[in-house]
Amino acid sequence: MPSPDGRFIAYEGKAKDGYHDTIWLEDSGTGATVDLLGPENQRRPGAGATEILEWLDNDRIAFTWHCGTGCTSLDIVNIKDRFHWYLCTSTWFYLSPDKQYAVGETESQAGDIGGLALIKMEGGHRKWADSDDCKLIFSGTGVCGDKNSDYFKFDHWEPDSRSFTYKVSHCESRIGEEGVWSRSEERVFNLK
């Protein structure tokens, strides 16, 4: 994936250890390559595949890092100093058109998508814990049959990045019967 200024190409691949995945940065002019995550950033046991989401600007790349057990973290790496920071853990991430926010679909304990988190694409930290930039805005169980359980699913960002559309279904359970999800209702979330 070329940088916005065309000076670099970023791509996913195996690190030199042949085990961990990383993000490689190639200088378009010289062909020189650099491992942006490096061995010092392989911080998690079971760290799996990386996937580049988008260049945020000429210096920062947003990417996901799969944990190897079904979860995914949203991370950013700065190509100048290789500083890498963590923003949030979720299942899927959707960047806003202006690249200032992302929505994360969270996974319930049963493996179903349950809620939505709003993430500011700045800040973050090196610790493996959700930062203040990752806020759960809708929580659901994702398992129909629980009383008052809801299922939230991201749909799309509006072009101005000030709101996004999501769908919500409510579990309609009857006593002694298995629950059934209601038809999805489309709603809009406005950022302040």
mmCIF file of the C-alpha atoms, coordinates in Angstrom:
data_MODEL
# 
_entry.id   MODEL 
# 
loop_
_atom_site.group_PDB 
_atom_site.id 
_atom_site.type_symbol 
_atom_site.label_atom_id 
_atom_site.label_alt_id 
_atom_site.label_comp_id 
_atom_site.label_asym_id 
_atom_site.label_entity_id 
_atom_site.label_seq_id 
_atom_site.pdbx_PDB_ins_code 
_atom_site.Cartn_x 
_atom_site.Cartn_y 
_atom_site.Cartn_z 
_atom_site.occupancy 
_atom_site.B_iso_or_equiv 
_atom_site.pdbx_formal_charge 
_atom_site.auth_seq_id 
_atom_site.auth_comp_id 
_atom_site.auth_asym_id 
_atom_site.auth_atom_id 
_atom_site.pdbx_PDB_model_num 
ATOM 1   C CA . MET A 1 1   ? 0.000   0.000   0.000  1.00 0.00 ? 1   MET A CA 1 
ATOM 2   C CA . PRO A 1 2   ? 1.684   3.269   -1.101 1.00 0.00 ? 2   PRO A CA 1 
ATOM 3   C CA . SER A 1 3   ? 1.990   6.203   1.303  1.00 0.00 ? 3   SER A CA 1 
ATOM 4   C CA . PRO A 1 4   ? -0.091  9.302   0.432  1.00 0.00 ? 4   PRO A CA 1 
ATOM 5   C CA . ASP A 1 5   ? 3.067   11.123  -0.731 1.00 0.00 ? 5   ASP A CA 1 
ATOM 6   C CA . GLY A 1 6   ? 4.262   8.090   -2.746 1.00 0.00 ? 6   GLY A CA 1 
ATOM 7   C CA . ARG A 1 7   ? 7.641   7.899   -0.958 1.00 0.00 ? 7   ARG A CA 1 
ATOM 8   C CA . PHE A 1 8   ? 7.031   4.512   0.664  1.00 0.00 ? 8   PHE A CA 1 
ATOM 9   C CA . ILE A 1 9   ? 5.209   1.241   0.172  1.00 0.00 ? 9   ILE A CA 1 
ATOM 10  C CA . ALA A 1 10  ? 3.972   -0.650  3.238  1.00 0.00 ? 10  ALA A CA 1 
ATOM 11  C CA . TYR A 1 11  ? 3.085   -4.332  3.109  1.00 0.00 ? 11  TYR A CA 1 
ATOM 12  C CA . GLU A 1 12  ? 2.482   -7.262  5.447  1.00 0.00 ? 12  GLU A CA 1 
ATOM 13  C CA . GLY A 1 13  ? 4.868   -10.203 5.639  1.00 0.00 ? 13  GLY A CA 1 
ATOM 14  C CA . LYS A 1 14  ? 6.858   -12.522 7.874  1.00 0.00 ? 14  LYS A CA 1 
ATOM 15  C CA . ALA A 1 15  ? 9.460   -11.029 10.181 1.00 0.00 ? 15  ALA A CA 1 
ATOM 16  C CA . LYS A 1 16  ? 13.065  -12.197 9.857  1.00 0.00 ? 16  LYS A CA 1 
ATOM 17  C CA . ASP A 1 17  ? 12.453  -14.779 12.575 1.00 0.00 ? 17  ASP A CA 1 
ATOM 18  C CA . GLY A 1 18  ? 10.090  -16.500 10.122 1.00 0.00 ? 18  GLY A CA 1 
ATOM 19  C CA . TYR A 1 19  ? 7.481   -16.864 12.858 1.00 0.00 ? 19  TYR A CA 1 
ATOM 20  C CA . HIS A 1 20  ? 5.866   -13.493 13.588 1.00 0.00 ? 20  HIS A CA 1 
ATOM 21  C CA . ASP A 1 21  ? 4.078   -11.336 11.053 1.00 0.00 ? 21  ASP A CA 1 
ATOM 22  C CA . THR A 1 22  ? 5.137   -7.736  10.668 1.00 0.00 ? 22  THR A CA 1 
ATOM 23  C CA . ILE A 1 23  ? 4.739   -4.655  8.498  1.00 0.00 ? 23  ILE A CA 1 
ATOM 24  C CA . TRP A 1 24  ? 7.546   -3.956  6.062  1.00 0.00 ? 24  TRP A CA 1 
ATOM 25  C CA . LEU A 1 25  ? 8.281   -0.453  4.784  1.00 0.00 ? 25  LEU A CA 1 
ATOM 26  C CA . GLU A 1 26  ? 9.997   -0.092  1.426  1.00 0.00 ? 26  GLU A CA 1 
ATOM 27  C CA . ASP A 1 27  ? 11.534  3.174   0.241  1.00 0.00 ? 27  ASP A CA 1 
ATOM 28  C CA . SER A 1 28  ? 10.119  3.758   -3.264 1.00 0.00 ? 28  SER A CA 1 
ATOM 29  C CA . GLY A 1 29  ? 13.335  5.458   -4.395 1.00 0.00 ? 29  GLY A CA 1 
ATOM 30  C CA . THR A 1 30  ? 16.037  3.158   -3.023 1.00 0.00 ? 30  THR A CA 1 
ATOM 31  C CA . GLY A 1 31  ? 14.188  -0.128  -2.479 1.00 0.00 ? 31  GLY A CA 1 
ATOM 32  C CA . ALA A 1 32  ? 15.562  -0.340  1.096  1.00 0.00 ? 32  ALA A CA 1 
ATOM 33  C CA . THR A 1 33  ? 13.232  -2.160  3.519  1.00 0.00 ? 33  THR A CA 1 
ATOM 34  C CA . VAL A 1 34  ? 12.652  -1.794  7.259  1.00 0.00 ? 34  VAL A CA 1 
ATOM 35  C CA . ASP A 1 35  ? 10.720  -4.047  9.646  1.00 0.00 ? 35  ASP A CA 1 
ATOM 36  C CA . LEU A 1 36  ? 8.409   -1.498  11.296 1.00 0.00 ? 36  LEU A CA 1 
ATOM 37  C CA . LEU A 1 37  ? 7.356   -3.701  14.195 1.00 0.00 ? 37  LEU A CA 1 
ATOM 38  C CA . GLY A 1 38  ? 10.700  -5.371  14.868 1.00 0.00 ? 38  GLY A CA 1 
ATOM 39  C CA . PRO A 1 39  ? 11.363  -8.137  17.387 1.00 0.00 ? 39  PRO A CA 1 
ATOM 40  C CA . GLU A 1 40  ? 10.939  -5.730  20.329 1.00 0.00 ? 40  GLU A CA 1 
ATOM 41  C CA . ASN A 1 41  ? 7.316   -5.185  19.294 1.00 0.00 ? 41  ASN A CA 1 
ATOM 42  C CA . GLN A 1 42  ? 6.376   -8.867  19.146 1.00 0.00 ? 42  GLN A CA 1 
ATOM 43  C CA . ARG A 1 43  ? 4.964   -8.348  22.621 1.00 0.00 ? 43  ARG A CA 1 
ATOM 44  C CA . ARG A 1 44  ? 2.213   -10.907 22.818 1.00 0.00 ? 44  ARG A CA 1 
ATOM 45  C CA . PRO A 1 45  ? 2.373   -14.651 22.955 1.00 0.00 ? 45  PRO A CA 1 
ATOM 46  C CA . GLY A 1 46  ? 0.392   -16.031 20.046 1.00 0.00 ? 46  GLY A CA 1 
ATOM 47  C CA . ALA A 1 47  ? 0.538   -12.736 18.134 1.00 0.00 ? 47  ALA A CA 1 
ATOM 48  C CA . GLY A 1 48  ? -0.762  -13.561 14.703 1.00 0.00 ? 48  GLY A CA 1 
ATOM 49  C CA . ALA A 1 49  ? -1.241  -11.868 11.382 1.00 0.00 ? 49  ALA A CA 1 
ATOM 50  C CA . THR A 1 50  ? -1.013  -8.146  10.810 1.00 0.00 ? 50  THR A CA 1 
ATOM 51  C CA . GLU A 1 51  ? -3.248  -6.310  8.366  1.00 0.00 ? 51  GLU A CA 1 
ATOM 52  C CA . ILE A 1 52  ? -2.709  -2.743  7.187  1.00 0.00 ? 52  ILE A CA 1 
ATOM 53  C CA . LEU A 1 53  ? -5.944  -0.782  7.322  1.00 0.00 ? 53  LEU A CA 1 
ATOM 54  C CA . GLU A 1 54  ? -4.866  2.617   6.037  1.00 0.00 ? 54  GLU A CA 1 
ATOM 55  C CA . TRP A 1 55  ? -2.179  5.272   6.042  1.00 0.00 ? 55  TRP A CA 1 
ATOM 56  C CA . LEU A 1 56  ? -3.469  7.937   8.472  1.00 0.00 ? 56  LEU A CA 1 
ATOM 57  C CA . ASP A 1 57  ? -1.018  10.475  7.040  1.00 0.00 ? 57  ASP A CA 1 
ATOM 58  C CA . ASN A 1 58  ? 2.499   10.347  5.529  1.00 0.00 ? 58  ASN A CA 1 
ATOM 59  C CA . ASP A 1 59  ? 3.992   9.105   8.835  1.00 0.00 ? 59  ASP A CA 1 
ATOM 60  C CA . ARG A 1 60  ? 1.434   6.830   10.522 1.00 0.00 ? 60  ARG A CA 1 
ATOM 61  C CA . ILE A 1 61  ? -0.136  3.526   9.532  1.00 0.00 ? 61  ILE A CA 1 
ATOM 62  C CA . ALA A 1 62  ? -3.246  2.081   11.199 1.00 0.00 ? 62  ALA A CA 1 
ATOM 63  C CA . PHE A 1 63  ? -3.195  -1.717  11.311 1.00 0.00 ? 63  PHE A CA 1 
ATOM 64  C CA . THR A 1 64  ? -4.737  -4.666  13.066 1.00 0.00 ? 64  THR A CA 1 
ATOM 65  C CA . TRP A 1 65  ? -2.839  -7.343  14.902 1.00 0.00 ? 65  TRP A CA 1 
ATOM 66  C CA . HIS A 1 66  ? -4.633  -10.646 15.374 1.00 0.00 ? 66  HIS A CA 1 
ATOM 67  C CA . CYS A 1 67  ? -4.052  -12.270 18.749 1.00 0.00 ? 67  CYS A CA 1 
ATOM 68  C CA . GLY A 1 68  ? -4.403  -15.829 17.502 1.00 0.00 ? 68  GLY A CA 1 
ATOM 69  C CA . THR A 1 69  ? -7.554  -16.575 19.523 1.00 0.00 ? 69  THR A CA 1 
ATOM 70  C CA . GLY A 1 70  ? -10.205 -14.617 17.604 1.00 0.00 ? 70  GLY A CA 1 
ATOM 71  C CA . CYS A 1 71  ? -9.571  -11.126 18.915 1.00 0.00 ? 71  CYS A CA 1 
ATOM 72  C CA . THR A 1 72  ? -7.928  -8.278  17.029 1.00 0.00 ? 72  THR A CA 1 
ATOM 73  C CA . SER A 1 73  ? -6.201  -5.153  18.265 1.00 0.00 ? 73  SER A CA 1 
ATOM 74  C CA . LEU A 1 74  ? -6.162  -1.784  16.524 1.00 0.00 ? 74  LEU A CA 1 
ATOM 75  C CA . ASP A 1 75  ? -2.667  -0.329  16.502 1.00 0.00 ? 75  ASP A CA 1 
ATOM 76  C CA . ILE A 1 76  ? -0.732  2.542   14.916 1.00 0.00 ? 76  ILE A CA 1 
ATOM 77  C CA . VAL A 1 77  ? 2.939   2.626   13.947 1.00 0.00 ? 77  VAL A CA 1 
ATOM 78  C CA . ASN A 1 78  ? 4.935   5.766   13.162 1.00 0.00 ? 78  ASN A CA 1 
ATOM 79  C CA . ILE A 1 79  ? 7.342   5.108   10.297 1.00 0.00 ? 79  ILE A CA 1 
ATOM 80  C CA . LYS A 1 80  ? 9.851   7.778   11.398 1.00 0.00 ? 80  LYS A CA 1 
ATOM 81  C CA . ASP A 1 81  ? 10.789  6.303   14.773 1.00 0.00 ? 81  ASP A CA 1 
ATOM 82  C CA . ARG A 1 82  ? 8.984   2.917   14.554 1.00 0.00 ? 82  ARG A CA 1 
ATOM 83  C CA . PHE A 1 83  ? 7.062   3.912   17.689 1.00 0.00 ? 83  PHE A CA 1 
ATOM 84  C CA . HIS A 1 84  ? 4.098   1.584   17.880 1.00 0.00 ? 84  HIS A CA 1 
ATOM 85  C CA . TRP A 1 85  ? 1.052   2.016   20.070 1.00 0.00 ? 85  TRP A CA 1 
ATOM 86  C CA . TYR A 1 86  ? -2.107  0.163   20.900 1.00 0.00 ? 86  TYR A CA 1 
ATOM 87  C CA . LEU A 1 87  ? -5.634  1.641   20.840 1.00 0.00 ? 87  LEU A CA 1 
ATOM 88  C CA . CYS A 1 88  ? -8.266  -1.028  21.349 1.00 0.00 ? 88  CYS A CA 1 
ATOM 89  C CA . THR A 1 89  ? -9.184  -4.719  21.193 1.00 0.00 ? 89  THR A CA 1 
ATOM 90  C CA . SER A 1 90  ? -12.254 -5.751  19.230 1.00 0.00 ? 90  SER A CA 1 
ATOM 91  C CA . THR A 1 91  ? -13.169 -8.048  16.392 1.00 0.00 ? 91  THR A CA 1 
ATOM 92  C CA . TRP A 1 92  ? -13.596 -5.734  13.380 1.00 0.00 ? 92  TRP A CA 1 
ATOM 93  C CA . PHE A 1 93  ? -12.618 -2.096  12.839 1.00 0.00 ? 93  PHE A CA 1 
ATOM 94  C CA . TYR A 1 94  ? -14.029 0.506   10.450 1.00 0.00 ? 94  TYR A CA 1 
ATOM 95  C CA . LEU A 1 95  ? -12.120 3.784   9.924  1.00 0.00 ? 95  LEU A CA 1 
ATOM 96  C CA . SER A 1 96  ? -14.013 7.022   9.356  1.00 0.00 ? 96  SER A CA 1 
ATOM 97  C CA . PRO A 1 97  ? -13.441 8.754   5.997  1.00 0.00 ? 97  PRO A CA 1 
ATOM 98  C CA . ASP A 1 98  ? -11.369 11.503  7.685  1.00 0.00 ? 98  ASP A CA 1 
ATOM 99  C CA . LYS A 1 99  ? -9.339  8.830   9.549  1.00 0.00 ? 99  LYS A CA 1 
ATOM 100 C CA . GLN A 1 100 ? -9.922  10.518  12.923 1.00 0.00 ? 100 GLN A CA 1 
ATOM 101 C CA . TYR A 1 101 ? -12.148 7.761   14.375 1.00 0.00 ? 101 TYR A CA 1 
ATOM 102 C CA . ALA A 1 102 ? -12.850 4.063   14.055 1.00 0.00 ? 102 ALA A CA 1 
ATOM 103 C CA . VAL A 1 103 ? -15.762 1.909   15.135 1.00 0.00 ? 103 VAL A CA 1 
ATOM 104 C CA . GLY A 1 104 ? -14.953 -1.489  16.601 1.00 0.00 ? 104 GLY A CA 1 
ATOM 105 C CA . GLU A 1 105 ? -17.447 -4.336  16.663 1.00 0.00 ? 105 GLU A CA 1 
ATOM 106 C CA . THR A 1 106 ? -16.914 -6.134  19.942 1.00 0.00 ? 106 THR A CA 1 
ATOM 107 C CA . GLU A 1 107 ? -17.250 -9.843  20.410 1.00 0.00 ? 107 GLU A CA 1 
ATOM 108 C CA . SER A 1 108 ? -19.338 -11.431 23.134 1.00 0.00 ? 108 SER A CA 1 
ATOM 109 C CA . GLN A 1 109 ? -18.148 -14.346 25.232 1.00 0.00 ? 109 GLN A CA 1 
ATOM 110 C CA . ALA A 1 110 ? -20.157 -16.656 22.984 1.00 0.00 ? 110 ALA A CA 1 
ATOM 111 C CA . GLY A 1 111 ? -18.278 -15.438 19.934 1.00 0.00 ? 111 GLY A CA 1 
ATOM 112 C CA . ASP A 1 112 ? -21.143 -13.395 18.531 1.00 0.00 ? 112 ASP A CA 1 
ATOM 113 C CA . ILE A 1 113 ? -20.856 -9.679  17.837 1.00 0.00 ? 113 ILE A CA 1 
ATOM 114 C CA . GLY A 1 114 ? -22.373 -7.888  20.779 1.00 0.00 ? 114 GLY A CA 1 
ATOM 115 C CA . GLY A 1 115 ? -21.514 -4.204  20.904 1.00 0.00 ? 115 GLY A CA 1 
ATOM 116 C CA . LEU A 1 116 ? -19.834 -1.214  19.308 1.00 0.00 ? 116 LEU A CA 1 
ATOM 117 C CA . ALA A 1 117 ? -16.861 0.831   20.507 1.00 0.00 ? 117 ALA A CA 1 
ATOM 118 C CA . LEU A 1 118 ? -15.834 4.298   19.311 1.00 0.00 ? 118 LEU A CA 1 
ATOM 119 C CA . ILE A 1 119 ? -12.074 4.836   19.023 1.00 0.00 ? 119 ILE A CA 1 
ATOM 120 C CA . LYS A 1 120 ? -10.157 8.093   18.597 1.00 0.00 ? 120 LYS A CA 1 
ATOM 121 C CA . MET A 1 121 ? -7.262  7.503   16.216 1.00 0.00 ? 121 MET A CA 1 
ATOM 122 C CA . GLU A 1 122 ? -4.752  9.317   18.406 1.00 0.00 ? 122 GLU A CA 1 
ATOM 123 C CA . GLY A 1 123 ? -3.107  8.678   21.726 1.00 0.00 ? 123 GLY A CA 1 
ATOM 124 C CA . GLY A 1 124 ? -3.045  5.050   22.751 1.00 0.00 ? 124 GLY A CA 1 
ATOM 125 C CA . HIS A 1 125 ? -0.246  3.416   24.709 1.00 0.00 ? 125 HIS A CA 1 
ATOM 126 C CA . ARG A 1 126 ? 2.047   0.432   24.703 1.00 0.00 ? 126 ARG A CA 1 
ATOM 127 C CA . LYS A 1 127 ? 0.144   -1.551  27.334 1.00 0.00 ? 127 LYS A CA 1 
ATOM 128 C CA . TRP A 1 128 ? -2.135  -4.440  26.422 1.00 0.00 ? 128 TRP A CA 1 
ATOM 129 C CA . ALA A 1 129 ? -5.253  -2.852  27.895 1.00 0.00 ? 129 ALA A CA 1 
ATOM 130 C CA . ASP A 1 130 ? -7.903  -0.650  26.374 1.00 0.00 ? 130 ASP A CA 1 
ATOM 131 C CA . SER A 1 131 ? -6.909  3.005   26.300 1.00 0.00 ? 131 SER A CA 1 
ATOM 132 C CA . ASP A 1 132 ? -9.074  6.004   27.119 1.00 0.00 ? 132 ASP A CA 1 
ATOM 133 C CA . ASP A 1 133 ? -9.416  6.438   23.354 1.00 0.00 ? 133 ASP A CA 1 
ATOM 134 C CA . CYS A 1 134 ? -11.524 3.245   23.129 1.00 0.00 ? 134 CYS A CA 1 
ATOM 135 C CA . LYS A 1 135 ? -15.035 3.699   24.533 1.00 0.00 ? 135 LYS A CA 1 
ATOM 136 C CA . LEU A 1 136 ? -17.756 1.053   24.451 1.00 0.00 ? 136 LEU A CA 1 
ATOM 137 C CA . ILE A 1 137 ? -20.877 2.931   23.319 1.00 0.00 ? 137 ILE A CA 1 
ATOM 138 C CA . PHE A 1 138 ? -23.315 0.040   22.842 1.00 0.00 ? 138 PHE A CA 1 
ATOM 139 C CA . SER A 1 139 ? -23.068 -3.208  24.766 1.00 0.00 ? 139 SER A CA 1 
ATOM 140 C CA . GLY A 1 140 ? -24.956 -6.340  23.827 1.00 0.00 ? 140 GLY A CA 1 
ATOM 141 C CA . THR A 1 141 ? -24.692 -9.994  24.625 1.00 0.00 ? 141 THR A CA 1 
ATOM 142 C CA . GLY A 1 142 ? -24.995 -11.196 21.061 1.00 0.00 ? 142 GLY A CA 1 
ATOM 143 C CA . VAL A 1 143 ? -26.713 -14.323 22.414 1.00 0.00 ? 143 VAL A CA 1 
ATOM 144 C CA . CYS A 1 144 ? -30.445 -14.512 21.893 1.00 0.00 ? 144 CYS A CA 1 
ATOM 145 C CA . GLY A 1 145 ? -32.274 -16.076 24.809 1.00 0.00 ? 145 GLY A CA 1 
ATOM 146 C CA . ASP A 1 146 ? -30.900 -13.738 27.456 1.00 0.00 ? 146 ASP A CA 1 
ATOM 147 C CA . LYS A 1 147 ? -33.432 -11.261 28.759 1.00 0.00 ? 147 LYS A CA 1 
ATOM 148 C CA . ASN A 1 148 ? -32.996 -7.816  27.193 1.00 0.00 ? 148 ASN A CA 1 
ATOM 149 C CA . SER A 1 149 ? -30.155 -8.918  24.937 1.00 0.00 ? 149 SER A CA 1 
ATOM 150 C CA . ASP A 1 150 ? -29.319 -6.759  21.939 1.00 0.00 ? 150 ASP A CA 1 
ATOM 151 C CA . TYR A 1 151 ? -27.150 -7.311  18.898 1.00 0.00 ? 151 TYR A CA 1 
ATOM 152 C CA . PHE A 1 152 ? -25.322 -4.289  17.424 1.00 0.00 ? 152 PHE A CA 1 
ATOM 153 C CA . LYS A 1 153 ? -23.678 -4.255  13.993 1.00 0.00 ? 153 LYS A CA 1 
ATOM 154 C CA . PHE A 1 154 ? -21.832 -1.415  12.273 1.00 0.00 ? 154 PHE A CA 1 
ATOM 155 C CA . ASP A 1 155 ? -23.221 -0.493  8.848  1.00 0.00 ? 155 ASP A CA 1 
ATOM 156 C CA . HIS A 1 156 ? -21.409 2.555   7.389  1.00 0.00 ? 156 HIS A CA 1 
ATOM 157 C CA . TRP A 1 157 ? -19.824 5.931   8.053  1.00 0.00 ? 157 TRP A CA 1 
ATOM 158 C CA . GLU A 1 158 ? -21.383 9.068   6.599  1.00 0.00 ? 158 GLU A CA 1 
ATOM 159 C CA . PRO A 1 159 ? -19.026 10.881  4.162  1.00 0.00 ? 159 PRO A CA 1 
ATOM 160 C CA . ASP A 1 160 ? -18.525 13.826  6.572  1.00 0.00 ? 160 ASP A CA 1 
ATOM 161 C CA . SER A 1 161 ? -17.262 11.472  9.351  1.00 0.00 ? 161 SER A CA 1 
ATOM 162 C CA . ARG A 1 162 ? -19.638 13.090  11.875 1.00 0.00 ? 162 ARG A CA 1 
ATOM 163 C CA . SER A 1 163 ? -21.970 10.119  12.196 1.00 0.00 ? 163 SER A CA 1 
ATOM 164 C CA . PHE A 1 164 ? -22.315 6.451   11.387 1.00 0.00 ? 164 PHE A CA 1 
ATOM 165 C CA . THR A 1 165 ? -25.212 4.097   10.810 1.00 0.00 ? 165 THR A CA 1 
ATOM 166 C CA . TYR A 1 166 ? -25.560 0.858   12.726 1.00 0.00 ? 166 TYR A CA 1 
ATOM 167 C CA . LYS A 1 167 ? -28.163 -1.859  13.047 1.00 0.00 ? 167 LYS A CA 1 
ATOM 168 C CA . VAL A 1 168 ? -29.647 -3.206  16.248 1.00 0.00 ? 168 VAL A CA 1 
ATOM 169 C CA . SER A 1 169 ? -31.751 -6.300  16.829 1.00 0.00 ? 169 SER A CA 1 
ATOM 170 C CA . HIS A 1 170 ? -33.488 -7.165  20.092 1.00 0.00 ? 170 HIS A CA 1 
ATOM 171 C CA . CYS A 1 171 ? -34.008 -10.700 21.337 1.00 0.00 ? 171 CYS A CA 1 
ATOM 172 C CA . GLU A 1 172 ? -37.681 -11.556 21.494 1.00 0.00 ? 172 GLU A CA 1 
ATOM 173 C CA . SER A 1 173 ? -37.812 -14.470 23.887 1.00 0.00 ? 173 SER A CA 1 
ATOM 174 C CA . ARG A 1 174 ? -40.882 -16.239 25.097 1.00 0.00 ? 174 ARG A CA 1 
ATOM 175 C CA . ILE A 1 175 ? -41.086 -18.243 28.295 1.00 0.00 ? 175 ILE A CA 1 
ATOM 176 C CA . GLY A 1 176 ? -40.025 -21.822 27.626 1.00 0.00 ? 176 GLY A CA 1 
ATOM 177 C CA . GLU A 1 177 ? -39.032 -21.111 24.023 1.00 0.00 ? 177 GLU A CA 1 
ATOM 178 C CA . GLU A 1 178 ? -35.760 -20.339 22.315 1.00 0.00 ? 178 GLU A CA 1 
ATOM 179 C CA . GLY A 1 179 ? -35.263 -16.644 21.609 1.00 0.00 ? 179 GLY A CA 1 
ATOM 180 C CA . VAL A 1 180 ? -35.616 -15.134 18.158 1.00 0.00 ? 180 VAL A CA 1 
ATOM 181 C CA . TRP A 1 181 ? -33.865 -11.979 16.935 1.00 0.00 ? 181 TRP A CA 1 
ATOM 182 C CA . SER A 1 182 ? -36.174 -9.190  15.819 1.00 0.00 ? 182 SER A CA 1 
ATOM 183 C CA . ARG A 1 183 ? -35.707 -7.630  12.407 1.00 0.00 ? 183 ARG A CA 1 
ATOM 184 C CA . SER A 1 184 ? -32.787 -5.199  12.347 1.00 0.00 ? 184 SER A CA 1 
ATOM 185 C CA . GLU A 1 185 ? -33.578 -1.567  12.996 1.00 0.00 ? 185 GLU A CA 1 
ATOM 186 C CA . GLU A 1 186 ? -31.266 1.001   11.431 1.00 0.00 ? 186 GLU A CA 1 
ATOM 187 C CA . ARG A 1 187 ? -30.079 3.850   13.681 1.00 0.00 ? 187 ARG A CA 1 
ATOM 188 C CA . VAL A 1 188 ? -27.622 6.733   13.447 1.00 0.00 ? 188 VAL A CA 1 
ATOM 189 C CA . PHE A 1 189 ? -24.954 7.640   16.012 1.00 0.00 ? 189 PHE A CA 1 
ATOM 190 C CA . ASN A 1 190 ? -23.792 11.272  15.925 1.00 0.00 ? 190 ASN A CA 1 
ATOM 191 C CA . LEU A 1 191 ? -20.317 12.208  17.132 1.00 0.00 ? 191 LEU A CA 1 
ATOM 192 C CA . LYS A 1 192 ? -20.174 15.375  19.205 1.00 0.00 ? 192 LYS A CA 1 
# 
